[in-house]
């Protein structure tokens, strides 16, 4: 079994876990980076700090992949450095909530957005 990292403010849904299990086998080892994923990213320094936390976690756990919901500045950094090797997949969520409603969605699939 290998580690994967879940980078999101929210818990993984059953369908998200099922897709990850399909890709990596029975994944019991998921490290949830809720604190880092909930961080405000308003400056380059905050962006670099968030990215450094994810990279440190990837290296420490020898993670096979990172999944979740990545803010645009993080996605840019994932795309911008081709020397990294661990894939990062963002959730493609459909059937979003009507404006003003309780947050709900349906997970469609994960898509590769870069590497870390």
ZAVEX-56465 format. One record per residue: x, y, z of N, C-alpha, C, CB in turn; residue number from 0; chain. Coordinates in Angstrom, 1 decimal, m for minus. Glycine has a CB too. Example, Ala and Ser with C-alpha at 12.3 -4.5 7.8 and 13.67 -1.06 7.14 Angstrom:
2
{{13.2; m5.7; 7.8}; {12.3; m4.5; 7.8}; {13.2; m3.3; 7.8}; {11.3; m4.5; 9.0}; 0; "A"}
{{12.8; m2.2; 7.1}; {13.7; m1.1; 7.1}; {12.9; 0.0; 7.9}; {14.1; m0.6; 5.7}; 1; "A"}
***
This chain:
116
{{0.8; m1.2; 0.0}; {0.0; 0.0; 0.0}; {0.9; 1.2; 0.0}; {m1.0; 0.0; 1.2}; 0; "A"}
{{0.4; 2.3; m0.7}; {1.2; 3.5; m0.7}; {0.3; 4.7; m0.2}; {1.7; 3.8; m2.1}; 1; "A"}
{{1.0; 5.7; 0.1}; {0.3; 6.9; 0.6}; {m0.1; 7.8; m0.6}; {1.3; 7.8; 1.5}; 2; "A"}
{{m1.3; 8.4; m0.5}; {m1.7; 9.4; m1.3}; {m2.1; 10.6; m0.4}; {m2.9; 9.0; m2.3}; 3; "A"}
{{m2.0; 11.8; m1.0}; {m2.3; 13.0; m0.2}; {m3.6; 13.6; m0.7}; {m1.2; 14.1; m0.3}; 4; "A"}
{{m4.5; 13.9; 0.2}; {m5.8; 14.6; m0.2}; {m5.7; 16.0; 0.2}; {m7.0; 13.9; 0.6}; 5; "A"}
{{m5.7; 16.9; m0.8}; {m5.5; 18.4; m0.6}; {m6.9; 19.0; m0.9}; {m4.4; 18.9; m1.5}; 6; "A"}
{{m7.6; 19.3; 0.2}; {m8.9; 19.9; 0.0}; {m9.4; 20.4; 1.4}; {m10.0; 18.9; m0.6}; 7; "A"}
{{m10.3; 21.4; 1.4}; {m10.9; 21.8; 2.6}; {m12.0; 20.9; 3.1}; {m11.5; 23.3; 2.4}; 8; "A"}
{{m12.4; 20.0; 2.2}; {m13.5; 19.1; 2.5}; {m13.0; 17.7; 2.5}; {m14.6; 19.3; 1.4}; 9; "A"}
{{m13.8; 16.8; 3.1}; {m13.5; 15.4; 3.2}; {m13.7; 14.8; 1.8}; {m14.3; 14.7; 4.2}; 10; "A"}
{{m13.1; 13.7; 1.5}; {m13.2; 13.0; 0.3}; {m14.6; 12.3; 0.3}; {m12.1; 11.9; 0.1}; 11; "A"}
{{m15.2; 12.3; m0.9}; {m16.5; 11.6; m1.0}; {m16.2; 10.1; m1.3}; {m17.4; 12.3; m2.2}; 12; "A"}
{{m17.3; 9.3; m1.2}; {m17.2; 7.9; m1.5}; {m16.7; 7.7; m2.9}; {m18.5; 7.2; m1.2}; 13; "A"}
{{m17.3; 8.4; m3.9}; {m16.9; 8.2; m5.3}; {m15.5; 8.7; m5.6}; {m17.9; 9.0; m6.2}; 14; "A"}
{{m15.0; 9.7; m4.9}; {m13.6; 10.1; m5.0}; {m12.7; 9.0; m4.5}; {m13.4; 11.4; m4.3}; 15; "A"}
{{m13.0; 8.5; m3.3}; {m12.2; 7.4; m2.7}; {m12.2; 6.2; m3.7}; {m12.7; 7.0; m1.3}; 16; "A"}
{{m13.3; 5.9; m4.2}; {m13.4; 4.7; m5.1}; {m12.5; 4.9; m6.4}; {m14.9; 4.5; m5.6}; 17; "A"}
{{m12.5; 6.1; m6.9}; {m11.6; 6.3; m8.1}; {m10.1; 6.2; m7.7}; {m11.9; 7.7; m8.7}; 18; "A"}
{{m9.8; 6.8; m6.5}; {m8.4; 6.7; m6.1}; {m8.0; 5.2; m5.8}; {m8.2; 7.5; m4.8}; 19; "A"}
{{m8.9; 4.5; m5.3}; {m8.7; 3.0; m5.0}; {m8.5; 2.3; m6.3}; {m9.8; 2.4; m4.2}; 20; "A"}
{{m9.3; 2.7; m7.3}; {m9.1; 2.1; m8.7}; {m7.7; 2.3; m9.2}; {m10.2; 2.6; m9.6}; 21; "A"}
{{m7.2; 3.5; m9.0}; {m5.9; 3.9; m9.6}; {m4.7; 3.3; m8.8}; {m5.8; 5.4; m9.6}; 22; "A"}
{{m4.9; 3.2; m7.4}; {m3.8; 2.9; m6.6}; {m4.0; 1.6; m5.8}; {m3.5; 4.0; m5.6}; 23; "A"}
{{m5.1; 0.9; m6.0}; {m5.4; m0.3; m5.1}; {m6.0; 0.1; m3.8}; {m4.1; m1.1; m4.9}; 24; "A"}
{{m6.2; m0.8; m2.9}; {m6.8; m0.4; m1.6}; {m6.0; 0.6; m0.9}; {m7.0; m1.7; m0.8}; 25; "A"}
{{m6.5; 1.8; m0.9}; {m5.7; 3.0; m0.3}; {m6.3; 3.2; 1.1}; {m5.8; 4.2; m1.2}; 26; "A"}
{{m5.6; 2.7; 2.1}; {m6.0; 3.0; 3.4}; {m5.2; 4.1; 4.0}; {m5.9; 1.7; 4.3}; 27; "A"}
{{m4.1; 4.4; 3.2}; {m3.2; 5.4; 3.7}; {m3.4; 6.8; 3.0}; {m1.7; 4.9; 3.6}; 28; "A"}
{{m4.3; 7.6; 3.5}; {m4.6; 8.9; 2.9}; {m4.2; 9.9; 4.0}; {m6.1; 9.0; 2.5}; 29; "A"}
{{m3.4; 10.9; 3.6}; {m3.0; 12.0; 4.5}; {m3.8; 13.2; 4.0}; {m1.5; 12.2; 4.5}; 30; "A"}
{{m4.7; 13.7; 4.9}; {m5.5; 14.8; 4.6}; {m4.9; 16.2; 4.9}; {m6.9; 14.7; 5.3}; 31; "A"}
{{m4.5; 17.0; 4.0}; {m3.9; 18.3; 4.2}; {m4.9; 19.4; 4.3}; {m2.9; 18.6; 3.1}; 32; "A"}
{{m5.9; 19.2; 5.1}; {m7.0; 20.2; 5.2}; {m6.5; 21.6; 5.7}; {m8.0; 19.7; 6.3}; 33; "A"}
{{m5.6; 21.6; 6.6}; {m5.0; 22.9; 7.0}; {m4.4; 23.7; 5.9}; {m4.0; 22.7; 8.2}; 34; "A"}
{{m3.5; 23.0; 5.1}; {m2.8; 23.6; 4.0}; {m3.8; 24.0; 2.9}; {m1.7; 22.7; 3.4}; 35; "A"}
{{m4.8; 23.2; 2.7}; {m5.8; 23.4; 1.6}; {m6.7; 24.6; 2.0}; {m6.6; 22.2; 1.3}; 36; "A"}
{{m6.8; 24.8; 3.3}; {m7.7; 25.9; 3.8}; {m7.0; 27.2; 3.9}; {m8.3; 25.5; 5.1}; 37; "A"}
{{m5.7; 27.2; 3.7}; {m4.9; 28.4; 3.8}; {m5.3; 29.5; 2.9}; {m3.4; 28.1; 3.7}; 38; "A"}
{{m5.2; 30.8; 3.3}; {m5.4; 31.9; 2.4}; {m4.2; 32.0; 1.5}; {m5.7; 33.2; 3.2}; 39; "A"}
{{m4.4; 32.3; 0.3}; {m3.3; 32.5; m0.6}; {m3.5; 33.8; m1.3}; {m3.1; 31.3; m1.7}; 40; "A"}
{{m3.0; 34.9; m0.7}; {m3.2; 36.2; m1.3}; {m1.9; 36.8; m1.7}; {m3.8; 37.1; m0.2}; 41; "A"}
{{m0.7; 36.2; m1.4}; {0.6; 36.7; m1.8}; {1.4; 35.6; m2.3}; {1.2; 37.4; m0.5}; 42; "A"}
{{2.5; 36.0; m2.9}; {3.5; 35.0; m3.4}; {4.1; 34.2; m2.2}; {4.7; 35.7; m4.2}; 43; "A"}
{{4.3; 34.9; m1.1}; {4.9; 34.2; 0.1}; {3.9; 33.1; 0.6}; {5.2; 35.2; 1.2}; 44; "A"}
{{2.6; 33.4; 0.6}; {1.6; 32.5; 1.1}; {1.5; 31.3; 0.1}; {0.2; 33.1; 1.3}; 45; "A"}
{{1.6; 31.6; m1.2}; {1.6; 30.5; m2.2}; {2.8; 29.6; m2.0}; {1.6; 31.2; m3.6}; 46; "A"}
{{4.0; 30.2; m1.9}; {5.2; 29.4; m1.7}; {5.2; 28.6; m0.4}; {6.5; 30.3; m1.7}; 47; "A"}
{{4.6; 29.2; 0.7}; {4.5; 28.4; 1.9}; {3.6; 27.2; 1.8}; {4.0; 29.4; 3.0}; 48; "A"}
{{2.4; 27.4; 1.1}; {1.5; 26.3; 0.9}; {2.1; 25.2; 0.1}; {0.2; 26.8; 0.2}; 49; "A"}
{{2.8; 25.6; m1.0}; {3.4; 24.7; m1.9}; {4.5; 23.9; m1.2}; {4.0; 25.4; m3.1}; 50; "A"}
{{5.3; 24.6; m0.4}; {6.4; 24.0; 0.4}; {5.8; 22.9; 1.4}; {7.2; 25.0; 1.2}; 51; "A"}
{{4.7; 23.2; 2.0}; {4.1; 22.3; 2.9}; {3.7; 21.0; 2.2}; {2.9; 22.9; 3.6}; 52; "A"}
{{3.1; 21.2; 1.0}; {2.7; 20.0; 0.2}; {3.9; 19.2; m0.2}; {1.9; 20.4; m1.0}; 53; "A"}
{{4.9; 19.9; m0.7}; {6.2; 19.2; m1.2}; {6.8; 18.4; 0.0}; {7.2; 20.2; m1.8}; 54; "A"}
{{6.9; 19.1; 1.1}; {7.4; 18.4; 2.3}; {6.7; 17.1; 2.7}; {7.5; 19.4; 3.5}; 55; "A"}
{{5.3; 17.2; 2.6}; {4.5; 16.1; 2.9}; {4.7; 15.0; 1.9}; {3.0; 16.5; 3.0}; 56; "A"}
{{4.8; 15.3; 0.6}; {5.0; 14.3; m0.4}; {6.3; 13.6; m0.2}; {5.0; 15.0; m1.8}; 57; "A"}
{{7.4; 14.4; 0.1}; {8.7; 13.8; 0.3}; {8.7; 12.9; 1.6}; {9.7; 14.9; 0.4}; 58; "A"}
{{8.1; 13.4; 2.7}; {8.2; 12.7; 3.9}; {7.4; 11.4; 3.8}; {7.5; 13.5; 5.0}; 59; "A"}
{{6.3; 11.4; 3.2}; {5.5; 10.1; 3.1}; {5.8; 9.3; 1.9}; {4.0; 10.5; 3.0}; 60; "A"}
{{6.7; 9.8; 1.0}; {7.0; 9.2; m0.3}; {5.6; 8.9; m1.0}; {7.8; 7.9; m0.1}; 61; "A"}
{{4.8; 9.9; m1.1}; {3.4; 9.8; m1.6}; {3.5; 9.4; m3.1}; {2.6; 11.0; m1.4}; 62; "A"}
{{2.5; 8.6; m3.5}; {2.4; 8.2; m4.9}; {1.7; 9.2; m5.7}; {1.6; 6.9; m5.0}; 63; "A"}
{{0.8; 10.0; m5.1}; {0.1; 11.1; m5.8}; {m0.6; 12.0; m4.8}; {m1.0; 10.4; m6.7}; 64; "A"}
{{m1.0; 13.2; m5.4}; {m1.8; 14.1; m4.6}; {m3.1; 14.4; m5.3}; {m1.0; 15.5; m4.4}; 65; "A"}
{{m4.2; 14.3; m4.6}; {m5.5; 14.5; m5.2}; {m6.2; 15.6; m4.4}; {m6.4; 13.2; m5.1}; 66; "A"}
{{m7.2; 16.3; m5.0}; {m7.9; 17.3; m4.3}; {m8.4; 18.4; m5.2}; {m7.1; 17.8; m3.2}; 67; "A"}
{{m8.6; 19.5; m4.5}; {m9.1; 20.8; m5.2}; {m8.0; 21.8; m5.0}; {m10.5; 21.2; m4.6}; 68; "A"}
{{m7.3; 22.2; m6.1}; {m6.2; 23.1; m6.0}; {m6.6; 24.5; m6.5}; {m5.1; 22.6; m6.9}; 69; "A"}
{{m6.2; 25.5; m5.6}; {m6.5; 26.9; m6.1}; {m5.6; 27.2; m7.3}; {m6.1; 27.9; m4.9}; 70; "A"}
{{m6.1; 28.1; m8.1}; {m5.4; 28.4; m9.4}; {m3.9; 28.7; m9.2}; {m6.1; 29.5; m10.1}; 71; "A"}
{{m3.5; 29.5; m8.2}; {m2.0; 29.7; m8.1}; {m1.2; 28.4; m7.8}; {m1.8; 30.7; m7.0}; 72; "A"}
{{m1.8; 27.5; m7.1}; {m1.1; 26.3; m6.8}; {m1.1; 25.4; m8.1}; {m1.9; 25.4; m5.7}; 73; "A"}
{{m2.2; 25.4; m8.9}; {m2.1; 24.7; m10.1}; {m1.1; 25.2; m11.1}; {m3.5; 24.7; m10.8}; 74; "A"}
{{m0.9; 26.5; m11.1}; {0.1; 27.2; m11.9}; {1.5; 26.7; m11.5}; {0.0; 28.7; m11.8}; 75; "A"}
{{1.8; 26.6; m10.2}; {3.1; 26.1; m9.8}; {3.3; 24.7; m10.1}; {3.2; 26.4; m8.3}; 76; "A"}
{{2.2; 23.9; m10.1}; {2.3; 22.5; m10.4}; {2.7; 22.3; m11.9}; {1.0; 21.7; m10.1}; 77; "A"}
{{2.1; 23.1; m12.7}; {2.3; 23.1; m14.1}; {3.7; 23.7; m14.5}; {1.3; 23.9; m14.9}; 78; "A"}
{{4.2; 24.6; m13.7}; {5.4; 25.4; m14.1}; {6.7; 24.7; m13.8}; {5.3; 26.7; m13.4}; 79; "A"}
{{6.7; 23.6; m13.0}; {8.0; 23.0; m12.7}; {8.0; 21.5; m13.2}; {8.2; 23.1; m11.2}; 80; "A"}
{{8.5; 21.3; m14.4}; {8.5; 19.9; m14.9}; {9.5; 19.0; m14.3}; {8.8; 20.0; m16.4}; 81; "A"}
{{10.4; 19.4; m13.4}; {11.3; 18.6; m12.7}; {10.7; 17.7; m11.7}; {12.5; 19.4; m12.2}; 82; "A"}
{{9.5; 18.0; m11.2}; {8.9; 17.2; m10.2}; {8.3; 15.9; m10.8}; {7.8; 18.0; m9.5}; 83; "A"}
{{8.0; 14.9; m10.0}; {7.6; 13.6; m10.5}; {6.3; 13.1; m10.0}; {8.7; 12.6; m10.2}; 84; "A"}
{{5.8; 13.6; m8.8}; {4.6; 13.0; m8.2}; {3.3; 13.7; m8.9}; {4.6; 13.2; m6.7}; 85; "A"}
{{2.5; 12.9; m9.5}; {1.3; 13.5; m10.2}; {0.3; 14.1; m9.2}; {0.6; 12.5; m11.0}; 86; "A"}
{{m0.4; 15.2; m9.6}; {m1.4; 15.8; m8.9}; {m2.7; 15.9; m9.7}; {m1.0; 17.3; m8.5}; 87; "A"}
{{m3.8; 15.4; m9.1}; {m5.0; 15.3; m9.8}; {m6.1; 16.2; m9.1}; {m5.5; 13.8; m9.9}; 88; "A"}
{{m6.8; 17.0; m9.9}; {m7.8; 17.8; m9.4}; {m9.2; 17.2; m9.7}; {m7.8; 19.3; m10.0}; 89; "A"}
{{m10.1; 17.4; m8.8}; {m11.4; 16.9; m8.9}; {m12.3; 17.7; m9.9}; {m12.2; 16.9; m7.5}; 90; "A"}
{{m12.9; 17.0; m10.8}; {m13.8; 17.6; m11.8}; {m15.2; 17.3; m11.2}; {m13.7; 17.0; m13.3}; 91; "A"}
{{m15.8; 18.3; m10.6}; {m17.1; 18.1; m10.0}; {m18.2; 18.7; m10.8}; {m17.1; 18.8; m8.5}; 92; "A"}
{{m19.3; 18.0; m11.0}; {m20.4; 18.5; m11.8}; {m21.7; 18.6; m11.0}; {m20.7; 17.5; m13.0}; 93; "A"}
{{m22.7; 19.1; m11.6}; {m24.0; 19.3; m10.9}; {m23.8; 20.2; m9.7}; {m24.7; 18.0; m10.6}; 94; "A"}
{{m23.2; 21.3; m9.9}; {m23.0; 22.2; m8.7}; {m24.3; 22.8; m8.2}; {m22.0; 23.3; m9.2}; 95; "A"}
{{m24.1; 23.3; m7.0}; {m25.2; 23.9; m6.3}; {m25.8; 25.2; m7.0}; {m24.8; 24.3; m4.8}; 96; "A"}
{{m27.1; 25.3; m6.8}; {m27.7; 26.6; m7.3}; {m27.2; 27.7; m6.4}; {m29.3; 26.5; m7.3}; 97; "A"}
{{m27.0; 28.9; m7.0}; {m26.4; 30.0; m6.3}; {m27.2; 30.2; m5.0}; {m26.5; 31.3; m7.1}; 98; "A"}
{{m26.5; 30.3; m3.8}; {m27.1; 30.5; m2.5}; {m27.5; 29.3; m1.8}; {m28.3; 31.4; m2.7}; 99; "A"}
{{m27.5; 28.1; m2.5}; {m27.9; 26.9; m1.9}; {m26.8; 26.2; m1.1}; {m28.4; 25.9; m3.0}; 100; "A"}
{{m27.1; 25.1; m0.4}; {m26.1; 24.4; 0.4}; {m25.1; 23.7; m0.6}; {m26.8; 23.3; 1.3}; 101; "A"}
{{m23.8; 23.8; m0.3}; {m22.8; 23.3; m1.2}; {m23.0; 21.8; m1.5}; {m21.4; 23.5; m0.7}; 102; "A"}
{{m23.3; 21.4; m2.7}; {m23.4; 20.0; m3.1}; {m22.8; 19.8; m4.5}; {m24.9; 19.5; m3.1}; 103; "A"}
{{m22.4; 18.7; m4.8}; {m21.8; 18.4; m6.1}; {m21.8; 16.9; m6.3}; {m20.4; 19.0; m6.3}; 104; "A"}
{{m21.5; 16.5; m7.6}; {m21.3; 15.1; m7.9}; {m19.9; 15.0; m8.5}; {m22.4; 14.6; m8.9}; 105; "A"}
{{m19.1; 14.1; m8.0}; {m17.7; 13.9; m8.5}; {m17.8; 13.1; m9.8}; {m16.9; 13.1; m7.5}; 106; "A"}
{{m17.2; 13.7; m10.9}; {m17.1; 13.1; m12.2}; {m15.9; 12.2; m12.3}; {m17.2; 14.1; m13.3}; 107; "A"}
{{m14.7; 12.9; m12.1}; {m13.4; 12.2; m12.2}; {m12.3; 13.1; m11.8}; {m13.2; 11.7; m13.7}; 108; "A"}
{{m11.1; 12.5; m11.6}; {m9.9; 13.3; m11.3}; {m9.2; 13.5; m12.6}; {m9.0; 12.6; m10.3}; 109; "A"}
{{m8.6; 14.7; m12.8}; {m7.8; 15.0; m14.0}; {m6.4; 15.5; m13.6}; {m8.5; 16.1; m14.8}; 110; "A"}
{{m5.4; 15.0; m14.3}; {m4.0; 15.4; m14.0}; {m3.9; 16.9; m14.3}; {m3.1; 14.6; m14.9}; 111; "A"}
{{m3.4; 17.7; m13.3}; {m3.2; 19.1; m13.4}; {m1.7; 19.5; m13.3}; {m4.0; 19.9; m12.4}; 112; "A"}
{{m0.8; 18.6; m12.9}; {0.6; 18.9; m12.8}; {1.3; 17.9; m12.0}; {0.7; 20.3; m12.3}; 113; "A"}
{{2.5; 18.2; m11.6}; {3.3; 17.3; m10.8}; {4.0; 18.1; m9.7}; {4.4; 16.6; m11.6}; 114; "A"}
{{4.3; 17.4; m8.6}; {4.9; 18.1; m7.5}; {6.1; 17.2; m7.0}; {4.0; 18.3; m6.3}; 115; "A"}
***
